[in-house]
Amino acid sequence: MDIVALLTSAGINIAVCSVLFSLYSVLRKQPSNVNVYFGRRLESHRSRHPDFWLERFVPSPGWIVKAWGTSENEILDLGGLDAVVFVRILVFSIRVFSIAAVICTVLVLPVNYYGKERIHKDIPLESLEVFTIENVKTGSRLLWAHCLALYIITLAACTLLYFEYKSITKLKLLHIIGSPPRPSHFTIIVRSIPWSAEESYCDTVNKFFSYYHASTYLSHQMIYKSGKVQKLKDEAEHFCKVVKDASSDKSCKPSFVPCCCLGNSTDSFKMDSNEIGSIHGRTCYTDIDTRKKELPAAFVFFKSRYAALMASQTLQTSNPMLWVTDLAPEPHDVHWSNIRVQYRQIWIRRMATFAASIAFMLVFLIPVTLVQGLTQLEKLQKMFPFLTGVLKNKYVRQLVTGYLPSVILVLFLCAVPPVMILFSTIEGPISRSRRKKSACWKVLYFTIWNVFFVNVFTGSVISQLSVFSSIKDLPGQLAKAVPAQATFFTTYILSSGWASLGFELLQICPLLYNLFQRFLLRVKDDTLVGITFPYHTEVPRLLLFGFLGFTCSILAPLMLPFLLIYFFLAYLVYRNQILNVYITKYDSGGQYWPIAHNTTVFSLLVAQLIALGVFGIKRSTVASGFTIPLIIVTLLFHQYCRHRFLPVFKSYSAQILVDMDRKDEDSGKMEEIYEQVRSAYIQPTLVSPAPSPTESISPQDDKPSEISEDIEKGKAVDQQNRPEPVHRTSSSSSDRSVLSRDQTSDPACTLNKNIPNAPHPALEHLINDGL
């Protein structure tokens, strides 16, 4: 590929981005799209539509200024700690690759360009290989420049990583201390409860924790069989019971018609909510049929945070497969369907999803091989001779080699996140945040393997199976292959990076769904269920680009300016999306930063191994000798960070929890906390209210069905319509805050106590404020 082909790809992507950004600037001003582009900030249920004004149809950069000027505290209040971590990953990438771009442009690029004595063409007609390390002759003494640049990049990356890790760890601890009392701090989830023929699971739990945790045990809430199938079965059984009782009643003849005298014929088989509330007020269920619905899992509440932490980390019995305990997630974070999965099935599910992931990766070799065929026109012409005449055209060759391969690969990769989120769901995590974190790891592994390693090996002269014959030869094999594929990685950044930001702004799926509702279903209400931030998709994309940047920085420094432009644009785009679009329903507490740290260190090690192989091929003994200590120092730095910071992300500090317990005891809040902790974890499908006729269903992921329409839009519910909390209630209609009567149960408001209740602005003010 030459410079013209690269510029062709860059020009196409610049044009696509310009069109998408301008279209977004216009569409976001339209009142009909307010629920798509301002879902996070949409507070009012109905507002009058603004009058016509010409500025609505003129692109404007006001949203860029708004996104740039937002402080980190605002990001924390609106998006939680995960959003802050995501922005920090972008800031780290901008800083480290700015340093890399300056060093490599000044120090490495001239050495690569003048590495061999040759007649240079005009810059637009030069091959991209001239700007890579392949153009440096064997035995050149100028390879010290590449080694020095590698040292500077590694030192800068490790320094920035350390300070970011330290800052985020401190922010996480402050977030825990400054947050209001959370039900998850007092609650553990226990699974694999042993079965007993003499007593129910509920009695077994009560006896066990009353005996072994007598001083700290508060109460518990059982998990019951639920779901649509179970609900229909329960309603059918209750209906048969009502019919049977009515048939035996002397006042009614044994037929279906007199049963209407019950006064509620259509819903006569449904259990009254007051009756259910009284049942939940008992210590344990006494009905035999109800006991059959108990699952060997329960939420157990403790009198202090420290007691819950100790119970979650302690082996309860000598059999580790029984009485398995873990800290409970936040109520809005609970994945109820996975709690019903038996604990003994978890390892089977993990092995099955691991095998399925490997099979999916092998199947994905087909499109990757197809993509690499497009980058090598000689092989493509041999396989398909009828394309020889078409590929002789200069512009067709530039389009095929510079744009189509990366676009095709991007389209195939769109299927990866939904498949991985499905695999993560099957694994059985008990919280939605853990599921998304697991999917994030899977997508990251998948993309790094298929975008980098598979493309490197299938697109080079060492594509035979002998590439894996010897591990010690791997650095040398990568050293031969990576520089040859650096141009493809550059075009991939343009296609997958730049263009994806435009589509991220437009929100294609919600926009099409909104148009379908308004113009086909004639739904005029601004009702669209808020969507959560797709961390499992966006975090792997950022880390993949960072991986490509580190591995190709000294090999093909021409990539770095394009990569740096992507991170600058991503910084603005994602801050805008956090401010206006995505609703924070749950938060993992910054668990994505250890993923970013580990991936960055892995990227540095791969870059150093490739550089070691390149220096060996180029017969530069000095550069090879200085690279080995750099690898050792990077590994030692990684181990230090794992011991210094990572434990804070894995568990809570006993010191902090005890101080918080004593503070609440001194202020006299413990009794109120106990009362509200008991009613925090409600199983949504046991009692389902009738759906509202205006309630809409969104195709997006992570939509808890039990949240009412007003809560989904951030609108407070009247206090008169809220039921009082009851012991171990299963009613899903409780919209009371978990631990504070002054807070609504909006998922976005349960994370931070300092978020003010926004007034109900007019629609035009909402739009104009976000311009």
Residue pairs with C-beta under 8 A, 6 or more apart in sequence:
1 127
1 128
1 375
1 401
1 402
1 487
1 491
2 124
2 125
2 126
2 127
2 128
3 123
3 124
3 125
3 126
3 127
3 128
4 124
4 125
4 398
5 397
5 398
5 401
5 402
6 128
6 402
6 487
6 490
6 491
7 124
8 395
8 398
8 399
8 402
8 403
9 402
9 403
9 406
9 491
9 494
9 495
10 494
10 562
12 403
13 494
13 495
13 498
13 499
14 498
16 498
16 499
16 502
17 498
17 499
17 501
17 502
17 569
19 502
20 499
20 502
20 503
20 505
20 506
21 59
21 502
21 505
22 59
23 506
24 37
24 502
24 505
24 506
25 59
25 60
25 61
25 63
26 56
26 57
26 58
26 59
27 33
27 37
27 506
27 511
28 37
28 38
28 63
28 767
28 770
28 771
29 55
29 56
29 57
29 767
29 771
30 56
31 49
31 50
31 763
31 764
31 767
32 514
32 518
33 511
33 514
34 42
34 526
34 763
34 766
34 767
35 42
35 514
35 526
35 527
35 528
36 507
36 510
36 511
36 514
36 528
36 581
37 507
37 580
37 581
37 770
38 580
38 581
38 766
38 767
38 770
39 510
39 528
39 530
39 531
39 580
39 581
39 582
39 583
40 78
40 530
40 578
40 579
40 580
40 581
40 582
40 583
40 748
41 579
41 580
41 758
41 766
41 769
41 770
42 526
42 713
42 714
42 766
43 713
43 714
43 715
43 758
43 759
43 760
43 761
44 713
44 715
44 760
44 761
44 763
45 525
45 526
45 527
45 710
45 713
45 715
46 525
46 526
47 526
47 760
47 761
47 762
47 763
47 766
48 762
48 763
49 763
50 762
50 763
50 764
50 767
60 771
62 771
63 576
63 770
63 771
64 572
64 576
66 576
66 579
66 770
66 771
67 572
67 573
67 575
67 576
67 579
68 572
68 575
70 575
70 579
72 84
72 87
74 579
75 83
75 84
75 87
75 575
75 578
75 579
76 83
76 84
76 171
76 175
76 752
77 752
77 754
77 755
78 578
78 579
78 584
78 748
78 755
79 86
79 533
79 578
79 582
79 584
80 584
80 587
80 751
80 752
81 171
81 172
81 175
81 587
81 588
81 589
81 590
82 533
82 535
82 584
82 587
82 588
82 589
82 590
82 591
82 592
83 533
83 578
83 584
84 168
84 171
84 590
85 168
85 590
85 592
85 593
85 596
86 533
86 535
86 538
86 539
86 542
86 574
86 578
86 592
87 571
87 574
87 575
87 578
88 164
88 167
88 168
88 593
89 539
89 542
89 543
89 592
89 593
89 596
90 542
90 567
90 570
90 571
90 574
91 571
92 160
92 161
92 164
92 596
92 600
93 542
93 545
93 546
93 549
93 567
94 564
94 567
94 568
94 571
95 156
95 160
96 153
96 156
96 157
96 160
97 546
97 549
97 553
97 560
97 563
97 564
97 567
98 564
99 152
99 153
99 156
100 149
100 153
100 156
100 549
100 553
100 560
101 557
101 560
101 561
101 564
103 149
103 152
103 153
104 149
104 553
104 554
104 557
104 560
105 557
105 560
105 561
107 145
107 148
107 149
108 145
108 146
108 149
108 554
108 557
109 131
109 557
109 558
111 136
111 142
111 143
111 145
111 146
112 130
112 131
112 132
112 133
112 135
112 136
112 557
113 120
113 130
113 131
113 135
115 133
115 135
115 136
115 137
115 140
115 142
116 135
116 136
116 137
120 126
120 130
128 486
128 487
128 490
128 556
128 558
129 135
129 483
129 484
129 487
131 556
131 557
131 558
132 483
132 486
132 555
132 556
132 558
133 146
133 483
133 554
133 555
133 556
133 614
133 618
134 483
134 484
136 142
136 143
136 618
137 618
138 617
138 618
138 619
139 618
139 619
139 620
140 618
140 620
141 620
143 615
143 618
143 620
143 623
144 620
144 622
144 623
146 554
146 611
146 614
146 615
146 623
147 611
147 615
147 620
147 622
147 623
147 626
147 627
149 553
149 554
150 553
150 554
150 607
150 608
150 611
150 627
150 630
151 626
151 630
153 550
153 553
153 554
153 607
154 604
154 608
154 630
154 633
154 634
157 550
157 600
157 604
158 604
158 634
158 637
161 597
161 600
161 601
161 637
161 641
162 637
162 641
164 593
165 593
165 597
165 641
165 644
165 645
166 645
168 590
168 593
169 645
169 648
169 649
171 590
172 589
172 590
172 648
172 649
173 648
173 653
173 656
175 589
175 590
176 589
176 652
176 656
177 656
177 660
179 751
179 752
179 753
180 739
180 740
180 743
180 753
181 660
181 664
181 669
181 673
181 739
182 330
182 738
182 739
183 328
183 330
183 331
183 676
183 677
183 680
183 681
183 738
183 739
184 327
184 328
184 329
184 330
184 331
184 333
185 305
185 308
185 652
185 657
185 660
186 218
186 301
186 302
186 303
186 304
186 305
186 308
186 673
186 677
187 299
187 300
187 301
187 302
187 308
187 327
187 328
187 677
187 680
187 681
188 299
188 300
188 302
188 308
188 311
188 312
188 325
188 326
188 327
188 328
189 297
189 298
189 299
189 300
189 325
189 326
189 327
189 328
189 339
189 430
190 205
190 297
190 298
190 299
190 300
190 316
190 323
190 324
190 325
191 296
191 297
191 324
191 326
191 339
191 342
191 343
192 296
192 297
192 321
192 322
192 323
192 324
192 342
192 343
192 344
193 201
193 204
193 205
193 296
193 297
193 298
193 322
193 323
194 204
194 296
194 322
194 323
195 201
195 296
196 204
199 207
200 284
200 285
200 291
200 294
201 222
201 291
201 294
201 295
201 296
201 298
202 220
202 222
202 283
202 284
202 285
202 291
202 294
202 298
203 284
205 220
205 222
205 298
205 300
206 220
206 283
206 284
208 316
208 323
209 217
209 220
209 300
210 217
212 316
213 302
213 307
213 311
215 303
216 302
216 303
216 304
216 307
216 311
217 300
217 302
217 303
218 301
218 302
218 303
218 674
218 677
218 678
219 300
219 301
219 678
219 727
219 728
220 298
220 299
220 300
220 301
220 728
221 298
221 299
221 301
221 678
221 681
221 728
222 284
222 285
222 294
222 295
222 297
222 298
222 728
223 294
223 295
223 297
223 298
223 299
223 339
223 340
223 683
224 290
224 293
224 294
224 295
224 683
224 686
224 730
225 293
225 294
225 295
225 340
226 336
226 340
226 683
226 684
226 685
226 686
227 337
227 685
228 685
230 293
230 685
231 685
231 688
234 293
235 269
235 270
236 269
237 289
238 269
238 270
238 271
239 268
239 269
242 259
242 262
242 268
242 269
243 256
243 259
246 252
246 258
246 259
246 262
247 254
247 255
248 254
251 258
251 261
252 258
252 259
252 261
259 265
259 268
262 268
271 687
273 687
273 731
273 733
276 686
276 687
276 730
276 731
277 723
277 726
277 729
277 731
279 285
279 287
279 290
280 726
280 727
280 728
280 729
280 730
280 731
281 726
281 727
285 291
285 294
295 339
295 340
296 342
296 343
297 339
297 340
299 328
299 681
300 311
300 325
301 308
301 674
301 677
301 678
302 308
302 311
303 670
303 674
304 657
304 658
304 661
305 652
305 657
305 658
305 660
305 661
306 654
306 657
306 658
306 661
308 327
309 327
309 651
309 652
309 654
309 657
311 325
312 325
312 326
312 327
313 325
313 651
314 325
316 322
316 323
316 324
316 325
317 323
321 343
321 344
324 343
326 430
327 652
328 334
328 430
328 681
329 335
329 430
329 431
329 432
329 433
329 434
329 586
330 431
330 586
330 587
330 750
331 680
331 681
331 682
331 738
331 750
332 585
332 586
332 704
332 747
332 750
333 431
333 432
333 433
333 585
333 586
333 587
334 430
334 431
334 432
334 681
335 425
335 429
335 430
335 431
335 432
335 434
335 435
336 683
336 684
336 685
338 425
338 428
338 429
338 430
338 435
339 430
341 349
341 428
345 428
346 427
346 428
349 426
349 427
349 428
350 427
350 428
352 426
353 423
353 424
353 426
353 427
356 423
357 420
357 423
357 442
357 446
360 419
360 446
361 446
361 449
361 450
364 412
364 416
364 446
364 450
364 454
365 450
365 454
365 458
367 408
367 409
367 412
368 409
368 412
368 450
368 454
368 455
368 458
369 458
370 408
371 405
371 406
371 408
371 409
371 455
372 405
372 455
372 458
372 459
372 488
373 379
373 380
373 383
374 380
374 400
374 401
374 404
374 405
374 408
375 401
375 405
375 459
375 488
376 459
377 391
377 397
377 400
377 401
380 387
380 391
381 387
381 388
381 391
390 396
391 397
391 400
402 491
403 491
403 495
405 488
405 491
406 488
406 491
406 492
406 494
406 495
406 496
407 495
409 451
409 492
409 496
410 492
410 495
410 496
410 499
410 500
413 447
413 450
413 451
413 496
416 443
416 446
416 447
417 439
417 443
417 534
417 536
417 537
420 439
420 442
420 443
420 446
420 536
421 435
421 436
421 439
421 536
421 701
423 439
423 442
424 435
424 436
424 438
424 439
424 442
424 536
425 435
427 435
427 438
429 435
429 438
431 586
432 585
432 586
432 702
433 586
433 587
433 588
433 591
434 588
436 535
436 536
436 588
436 702
437 535
437 536
437 588
437 591
437 592
437 595
439 536
440 535
440 536
440 539
440 540
440 592
440 595
441 595
443 536
443 537
443 540
444 539
444 540
444 543
444 544
444 595
444 599
447 540
447 541
447 544
448 544
448 547
451 489
451 492
451 544
451 548
452 489
452 544
452 547
452 548
452 551
455 485
455 488
455 489
456 478
456 481
456 482
456 485
457 463
457 467
457 477
457 481
459 481
459 484
459 485
459 488
460 480
460 481
460 484
460 485
461 480
462 477
462 480
462 481
467 477
474 609
474 613
475 609
475 610
475 612
475 613
475 616
476 613
476 616
476 617
477 613
478 606
478 609
478 610
478 613
479 610
479 611
479 612
479 613
479 614
479 616
479 617
480 613
480 617
482 551
482 552
482 555
482 610
483 555
483 556
483 614
486 552
486 555
486 556
486 559
487 556
489 548
489 552
489 556
489 559
490 556
490 558
490 559
490 562
492 548
493 545
493 548
493 559
493 562
493 563
493 566
494 562
496 541
497 541
497 545
497 562
497 563
497 566
497 570
498 565
498 566
498 569
500 541
501 566
501 569
501 570
501 573
504 573
504 574
504 577
505 573
505 576
505 577
507 581
509 699
509 700
510 528
510 531
510 698
510 700
513 528
513 698
513 699
514 528
517 523
517 528
517 696
518 524
523 694
523 696
525 694
525 696
526 763
527 694
527 695
527 696
527 709
527 713
528 696
528 698
529 696
529 697
529 698
529 700
529 703
529 712
530 582
530 583
530 585
530 712
530 713
530 748
531 581
531 582
531 583
531 698
531 700
531 701
531 702
532 582
532 583
532 584
532 585
532 586
532 700
532 701
532 702
533 577
533 578
533 582
533 584
534 701
535 592
538 574
539 592
539 595
539 596
542 567
542 570
542 596
543 595
543 596
543 599
543 600
543 603
545 563
545 566
545 567
546 599
546 600
546 603
547 599
547 602
547 603
547 606
548 559
548 563
549 559
549 560
549 563
549 603
550 600
550 603
550 604
550 606
550 607
551 603
551 606
551 607
551 610
552 559
553 559
553 560
553 607
554 607
554 611
555 610
555 611
555 614
579 770
580 770
583 714
583 747
583 748
584 747
584 748
584 751
585 702
585 704
585 747
585 748
586 702
586 747
587 751
589 649
590 649
591 649
593 649
594 646
594 649
597 641
598 638
601 634
601 637
601 638
604 634
605 631
605 634
605 635
608 627
608 630
608 631
608 634
609 631
611 623
611 627
612 624
612 627
612 628
612 631
615 623
615 624
615 627
616 624
664 670
664 673
673 739
675 725
676 725
676 736
676 737
676 738
676 739
677 738
677 739
678 725
678 727
678 728
679 725
679 726
679 727
679 728
679 729
679 734
679 736
680 738
680 739
682 706
682 729
682 730
682 731
682 732
682 734
683 730
683 732
684 704
684 705
684 706
684 732
685 705
685 706
685 732
686 730
686 731
686 732
687 730
687 731
687 732
687 733
688 705
688 706
688 732
689 708
689 732
689 733
692 708
692 709
694 709
695 709
697 703
704 747
706 732
707 745
707 747
708 717
708 733
708 735
710 716
710 717
711 717
711 735
711 744
711 745
711 746
711 747
714 746
714 748
714 749
714 758
716 744
716 746
716 757
717 735
717 744
717 745
721 735
722 734
722 735
722 736
723 731
723 733
723 734
725 734
725 736
734 745
735 744
735 745
736 745
737 743
737 744
737 745
737 750
738 745
738 750
740 753
743 749
743 750
743 753
744 757
748 755
749 755
761 769
